[in-house]
Amino acid sequence: MKRYFRGPVMWIVLAVLAVVVLMNVVGSGGGYKSVDTSEVIKAINTGQVETAKLTTGDSQMIKIELKQCEKLGKHDGTKFQANYIGDQGVQLAQSLQTKYDAGQIPTGTPSPRTRPARS
């Protein structure tokens, strides 16, 4: 048994294990959790969204951050993302613009009309 602990194999296994654990810890902090598009739309319509970003092109995605003390269904966290298809992007942009115009999205956030499209 001592032979295995002294050899390089054990150190290599420990190094790989440490890298995997480190990647999981670093990768999970601050990232967006994927949810259904319907849940994101519901959060927008109920005024739970603090900020939102629509991406177009190959990766049609919406990323939202919830207001403090808000919860998205049964999901924990404040940052969520969802993929959308086709004309859903137009519907999402219109919903966000309506909330912005109504003052439900903070005035420090740029209007969805003036945000550059990101590909």
C-alpha positions as CSV (number, residue, x, y, z in Angstrom):
1,M,0.0,0.0,0.0
2,K,2.8,2.4,0.8
3,R,4.2,1.8,-2.7
4,Y,1.0,3.4,-4.2
5,F,1.1,6.5,-2.0
6,R,4.8,7.2,-2.8
7,G,4.5,6.8,-6.6
8,P,3.5,9.4,-9.1
9,V,0.2,7.7,-9.9
10,M,-1.4,8.8,-6.6
11,W,-0.2,12.4,-7.1
12,I,-1.6,12.5,-10.6
13,V,-5.0,11.2,-9.4
14,L,-5.0,13.8,-6.6
15,A,-4.1,16.6,-9.0
16,V,-6.9,15.6,-11.5
17,L,-9.4,15.4,-8.6
18,A,-8.3,18.9,-7.4
19,V,-8.7,20.4,-10.8
20,V,-12.2,18.9,-11.2
21,V,-13.3,20.2,-7.8
22,L,-11.9,23.6,-8.5
23,M,-13.7,23.8,-11.9
24,N,-17.0,22.9,-10.3
25,V,-16.6,25.5,-7.6
26,V,-15.5,28.3,-10.0
27,G,-18.0,27.4,-12.7
28,S,-21.0,27.4,-10.5
29,G,-20.5,30.9,-9.0
30,G,-22.2,33.7,-10.8
31,G,-23.5,31.6,-13.7
32,Y,-26.9,31.5,-15.2
33,K,-29.2,28.6,-14.6
34,S,-31.1,27.2,-17.5
35,V,-34.9,27.2,-17.2
36,D,-37.9,26.9,-19.4
37,T,-38.7,29.9,-21.6
38,S,-42.2,30.0,-20.1
39,E,-40.8,30.6,-16.7
40,V,-38.8,33.5,-17.9
41,I,-41.8,35.0,-19.7
42,K,-43.9,34.6,-16.5
43,A,-41.2,36.4,-14.5
44,I,-41.1,39.3,-17.0
45,N,-44.9,39.6,-17.0
46,T,-45.2,39.6,-13.2
47,G,-42.5,42.3,-12.8
48,Q,-39.9,40.1,-11.1
49,V,-37.1,41.0,-13.6
50,E,-34.4,43.5,-12.7
51,T,-32.4,43.2,-15.9
52,A,-32.7,41.2,-19.1
53,K,-30.5,40.6,-22.1
54,L,-31.7,39.2,-25.4
55,T,-29.1,37.6,-27.7
56,T,-29.9,36.9,-31.4
57,G,-28.2,35.0,-34.1
58,D,-27.1,31.4,-33.6
59,S,-27.7,31.4,-29.9
60,Q,-31.2,32.8,-29.4
61,M,-31.2,33.3,-25.6
62,I,-32.6,35.5,-23.0
63,K,-30.8,36.1,-19.7
64,I,-32.5,37.6,-16.7
65,E,-31.6,38.7,-13.2
66,L,-34.4,38.8,-10.7
67,K,-35.1,41.6,-8.3
68,Q,-34.1,41.1,-4.7
69,C,-36.2,38.8,-2.7
70,E,-37.9,37.3,-5.8
71,K,-38.0,33.7,-6.7
72,L,-38.5,31.9,-10.0
73,G,-40.8,29.1,-9.3
74,K,-39.0,26.3,-7.4
75,H,-35.6,27.5,-8.6
76,D,-33.0,29.0,-6.3
77,G,-30.8,31.9,-7.4
78,T,-31.2,35.2,-9.2
79,K,-29.7,34.6,-12.6
80,F,-31.5,32.5,-15.2
81,Q,-31.4,31.9,-18.9
82,A,-33.6,30.3,-21.5
83,N,-33.5,29.6,-25.2
84,Y,-36.2,30.9,-27.5
85,I,-37.1,30.1,-31.0
86,G,-38.2,32.2,-34.0
87,D,-40.7,35.0,-33.3
88,Q,-40.5,34.5,-29.5
89,G,-37.7,37.0,-29.6
90,V,-40.0,39.7,-30.9
91,Q,-42.5,38.9,-28.2
92,L,-39.9,38.9,-25.5
93,A,-38.5,42.3,-26.7
94,Q,-42.0,43.8,-26.8
95,S,-42.7,42.5,-23.2
96,L,-39.4,44.0,-22.0
97,Q,-40.1,47.3,-23.7
98,T,-43.5,47.5,-22.2
99,K,-42.0,46.9,-18.7
100,Y,-39.3,49.5,-19.4
101,D,-41.8,52.1,-20.5
102,A,-43.9,51.4,-17.4
103,G,-40.9,52.0,-15.2
104,Q,-40.9,48.4,-14.0
105,I,-37.3,48.0,-15.2
106,P,-35.0,50.5,-13.5
107,T,-34.3,53.7,-15.4
108,G,-30.5,53.0,-15.3
109,T,-31.0,50.0,-17.5
110,P,-30.8,50.9,-21.3
111,S,-34.0,50.5,-23.2
112,P,-34.3,47.2,-25.1
113,R,-34.6,49.4,-28.3
114,T,-31.2,51.0,-27.8
115,R,-29.3,47.8,-26.7
116,P,-27.0,46.5,-29.4
117,A,-27.9,43.0,-30.6
118,R,-25.3,40.5,-29.5
119,S,-24.4,37.5,-31.6
